[in-house]
Amino acid sequence: MERIGVGLIGTGFMGKCHAMAYGAVRAVYGDVPVIDRVALCDVEAGHAAKSASAWGFARSTTDWRDLLADPSIDLISITSPNGLHREMAVAALEAGKHVWCEKPMALTMADAQAMTDAAARSGKGTALGYAYLQNPALQEARRLIAEGAIGTPFDFRGSVDEDYMADPALPWSWRLKAKEAGLGTLGDLTVHLISLARTLMGEIASLTAMVDTVHVERPLPQGGTAQVENDDIAHALVRFASGARGTMTSSRIAHGRKNGLRVEVHGSKGMLWLDNERMNELNLYIAEGPPESRGFRRILSGPLHGDYARLCPAPGHGLGFNELKVIELAELVKAIRGEPSRSIGFAEGLKIEATIHAFARSAETGLWVKTG
Ligand SMILES: NC(=O)c1ccc[n+]([C@@H]2O[C@H](COP(=O)([O-])OP(=O)(O)OC[C@H]3O[C@@H](n4cnc5c(N)ncnc54)[C@H](O)[C@@H]3O)[C@@H](O)[C@H]2O)c1
C-alpha cells in the first residue's frame, strides 16, 4: 500500500488532533504510506472550508456521506459527537473504508455491537481513540509488570478526574444529553481508565459501582435550565479475571484536575504509578536493598521507552497528547496492513463499552455485575 486517502468528519478538538496526526505520521515513522488528505466535513460550510485549507485537506463538504462516496478515500476519521458514531462508522465500513473513531464507541451496547459486527463483516481496519495507551511511560509500566519487576500485581488503584464541568453554572451542552452523549463521565473519562487498567492488569471480570449526577440542572445558553441526563461521578470496586482487585473513581466535576488520569499497580515485590498530568514520568518502587535507602524512582520517558525515539532522540524532553495521537495513527496503519498492533479496534473496544455499561447496571441494581 503506497497511499492512504483520508476523509475527516468533525473539526473540533479531536478533529484537529486527527488532522495533525495525518500531517505528521509519515515524517515521524517514515515507513508508513503517503497520507493523502482528500477531504474533511463539518456542518458549517465556511468553517469546514477554512479548516480544510489550514489543515492541508484538498476539499471540504458539509455532508459526511460525500466522503464515503469518494473512491479515493480509504480511511474515515469520525470525531463527531458520540450519538453520530454508530451511523457514520457502520456506513463507512459498508462503503469499504477503514475507520478511526473517537471513544466512546456509541450511546448503547446495541450500537457498539452493531459497529463491531459491521467491522467484522467488512474486514477493514478499525481503531478507537485510546491515545493514553500509546504513552511510552505506560508502555514501560506494562513491560516492567510483564517481566515481573514488581512481582505479582494484586491491586489496582485508578482515578480519572477533570474539571471541565466542575462549575455548576457552566451551560448545558451535547455532552450532558443521553441521546447525543450516552453515558456521561463513564463514556467520556472512565473508558480511558478502563483501557489502562486492562493493559496493566488484564480483563475486568466483575464490579460493583456507584454512579451519580451531582449537578442535576445546568443553564441553557438561551435562558432557563435543562436537566443533566447523564453521570458526573462514577466509583467502583472491581475484580480482575486474574483474581486481582482494584478501585476506580471518575469525575468530570473535580475542581483543579485537568487531565488527572492516575493509575497505581501494587505488586508483591514493588509498586508503580503514573499520572497523566505528568505523562513523561513513571514512578517505580522496588522493595529491595537496605530499607533505609529505599524509595520511589522517577523514570523520565526517553528513547528506550515505547515509540518515544520515533518522535524525539533526547530523553526527558517529553511527549504530549498530540504526539500520542500520531503513535495511535501509526498503530492503526499497522492494523490496516495486517501487522501486530496495539490499536484498540472495535472488537476490543466493545469490552470497554461493556464495562462502562456494567457500571451503569450495577449502580441501578446495587449488585455486583459481570462485565461480559
Ligand atoms: N480521545 C480523547 O482523549 C478524546 C478527547 C476529547 C473528545 N473525544 C471524543 O471525540 C469526539 C468529539 O469530541 P470533541 O471534543 O472533538 O467535540 P467538539 O464539539 O470539539 O467537535 C465535534 C465536531 O463535530 C462536528 N459535527 C457535529 N455534527 C456533525 C455532522 N453531522 N457532520 C459533520 N460534523 C459534525 C461539530 O461541528 C464539531 O466540529 C467525542 O466522541 C468525544 O468523546 C476524545
PDBQT file of the ligand as one rigid body, heavy atoms in Angstrom, charges set to zero:
ROOT
HETATM    1  N1  LIG A 401      -9.513  10.518  22.829  1.00  0.00    +0.000 N 
HETATM    2  C1  LIG A 401      -9.696  11.561  23.614  1.00  0.00    +0.000 C 
HETATM    3  O1  LIG A 401      -8.910  11.787  24.510  1.00  0.00    +0.000 OA
HETATM    4  C2  LIG A 401     -10.879  12.475  23.394  1.00  0.00    +0.000 A 
HETATM    5  C3  LIG A 401     -10.865  13.767  23.908  1.00  0.00    +0.000 A 
HETATM    6  C4  LIG A 401     -11.958  14.608  23.652  1.00  0.00    +0.000 A 
HETATM    7  C5  LIG A 401     -13.036  14.124  22.920  1.00  0.00    +0.000 A 
HETATM    8  N2  LIG A 401     -13.036  12.840  22.465  1.00  0.00    +0.000 N 
HETATM    9  C6  LIG A 401     -14.184  12.315  21.678  1.00  0.00    +0.000 C 
HETATM   10  O2  LIG A 401     -14.154  12.922  20.376  1.00  0.00    +0.000 OA
HETATM   11  C7  LIG A 401     -15.488  13.142  19.907  1.00  0.00    +0.000 C 
HETATM   12  C8  LIG A 401     -15.640  14.624  19.584  1.00  0.00    +0.000 C 
HETATM   13  O3  LIG A 401     -15.327  15.386  20.722  1.00  0.00    +0.000 OA
HETATM   14  P1  LIG A 401     -14.710  16.852  20.566  1.00  0.00    +0.000 P 
HETATM   15  O4  LIG A 401     -14.238  17.235  21.921  1.00  0.00    +0.000 OA
HETATM   16  O5  LIG A 401     -13.786  16.911  19.420  1.00  0.00    +0.000 OA
HETATM   17  O6  LIG A 401     -16.058  17.646  20.235  1.00  0.00    +0.000 OA
HETATM   18  P2  LIG A 401     -16.204  19.046  19.514  1.00  0.00    +0.000 P 
HETATM   19  O7  LIG A 401     -17.553  19.531  19.880  1.00  0.00    +0.000 OA
HETATM   20  O8  LIG A 401     -14.998  19.892  19.759  1.00  0.00    +0.000 OA
HETATM   21  O9  LIG A 401     -16.178  18.653  17.954  1.00  0.00    +0.000 OA
HETATM   22  C9  LIG A 401     -17.212  17.920  17.351  1.00  0.00    +0.000 C 
HETATM   23  C10 LIG A 401     -17.239  18.321  15.882  1.00  0.00    +0.000 C 
HETATM   24  O10 LIG A 401     -18.178  17.502  15.165  1.00  0.00    +0.000 OA
HETATM   25  C11 LIG A 401     -18.893  18.352  14.275  1.00  0.00    +0.000 C 
HETATM   26  N3  LIG A 401     -20.148  17.728  13.875  1.00  0.00    +0.000 N 
HETATM   27  C12 LIG A 401     -21.292  17.608  14.581  1.00  0.00    +0.000 A 
HETATM   28  N4  LIG A 401     -22.234  17.008  13.827  1.00  0.00    +0.000 NA
HETATM   29  C13 LIG A 401     -21.658  16.735  12.623  1.00  0.00    +0.000 A 
HETATM   30  C14 LIG A 401     -22.129  16.146  11.410  1.00  0.00    +0.000 A 
HETATM   31  N5  LIG A 401     -23.378  15.684  11.296  1.00  0.00    +0.000 N 
HETATM   32  N6  LIG A 401     -21.278  16.054  10.363  1.00  0.00    +0.000 NA
HETATM   33  C15 LIG A 401     -20.006  16.521  10.462  1.00  0.00    +0.000 A 
HETATM   34  N7  LIG A 401     -19.503  17.099  11.586  1.00  0.00    +0.000 NA
HETATM   35  C16 LIG A 401     -20.330  17.203  12.646  1.00  0.00    +0.000 A 
HETATM   36  C17 LIG A 401     -19.064  19.640  15.078  1.00  0.00    +0.000 C 
HETATM   37  O11 LIG A 401     -19.469  20.732  14.277  1.00  0.00    +0.000 OA
HETATM   38  C18 LIG A 401     -17.663  19.785  15.672  1.00  0.00    +0.000 C 
HETATM   39  O12 LIG A 401     -16.759  20.395  14.774  1.00  0.00    +0.000 OA
HETATM   40  C19 LIG A 401     -16.415  12.648  21.009  1.00  0.00    +0.000 C 
HETATM   41  O13 LIG A 401     -16.807  11.344  20.723  1.00  0.00    +0.000 OA
HETATM   42  C20 LIG A 401     -15.537  12.691  22.268  1.00  0.00    +0.000 C 
HETATM   43  O14 LIG A 401     -15.932  11.753  23.247  1.00  0.00    +0.000 OA
HETATM   44  C21 LIG A 401     -11.972  12.024  22.661  1.00  0.00    +0.000 A 
ENDROOT
TORSDOF 0
